[in-house]
Amino acid sequence: ATTEPEYKVKIVQRGAVQPLIQMLNNTDAQLREMAAFALGRLAQNSDNQVGICHADGLRPLLNLLDSDAGNLQHNAAFALYGLADNEDNVPDIIREGTVQRLKDGELIVQASKDCVQKTLKRLEEKMQGRVLQYLIYLMRTSDRENSQRIAVAMAHLLPCALKDQRSIFMDQGG
């Protein structure tokens, strides 16, 4: 499946995502590692990225970053990197508090640290246009916890001038 893009879609169409997400919560570390690896490979397809995120795969992957196993952390970081590629996922990623968790995470392997940095860069690149407008809307209309997560993410990710930050955070209620 990793070499044939059309197989990745077929695997997801046949219902593999939900069982893989359930495996992320298993007590067996090797099973969690393989499930995160498989989700990372499947997340190389844009349709699958949205499907994994909407099937509630984001939180279990984030939780794996807290593991003390380097391979498990890396597979989770790689899967999150794939999910961040699709701008339809960015609001969910931001609302989940992913930016702060990625910044605060204590990763063991340098490759995982590099992957997290690439994920943050990818999110930064998506903070424009309709994604940014939707996040500003959500920041103003969501509950306090989500609004705070969005504001924190914007503070870390927005590559804008000071006057634009003032507009977003002061004038728009951030």
Phi, psi and omega in degrees: 000335184285339182259343183246104183305322183291334177290327179299319179293316181296322179300315180291319179300333181268012169092024184281337188296310184300313177298323178295319178296319177298324179294336179296339180260004181291156179284340180280114183298323180294321177295317177299318181298315181292323178295317178296321177299312181298317178296323177298319178292317179295330181285006174277359177249133187298321178293320179294326179303313180294318180298318179295317180295316182286345176269017178066038178274348185294307184299313178299325177294318177299320180296330179291338177295339179276359181294160176260014177254120183300317180295322179294315177301315184294317179297322177294317179298320179295318179296318178297322176301318178296317180297325182288350181289336185259120184296340175294337179273342188303314178301319178294319179298316181293313182297334180283352181082022185299319184301311180295320180294322178293321180290326184271347187298145176254094184266145186274313188264139180299323179299325177291318178299318178296319180296318178296318178297320177294323178296315178297320178296319179298316178296319178302318181294335182271355183277067179202173175053226185294328179295313181296316180298319179293319179295322177296317176301311180298322180298324182277336188247350183276172174295167187302317182297313178294320178300318179294319179297319179294316180297318179297315180299316179297320180299325180279327193255337187287115176270065184234168181290161181303321180296325177289322177298321178299316180298316183290311189272329181261304185288327183265005175086014180287000000 
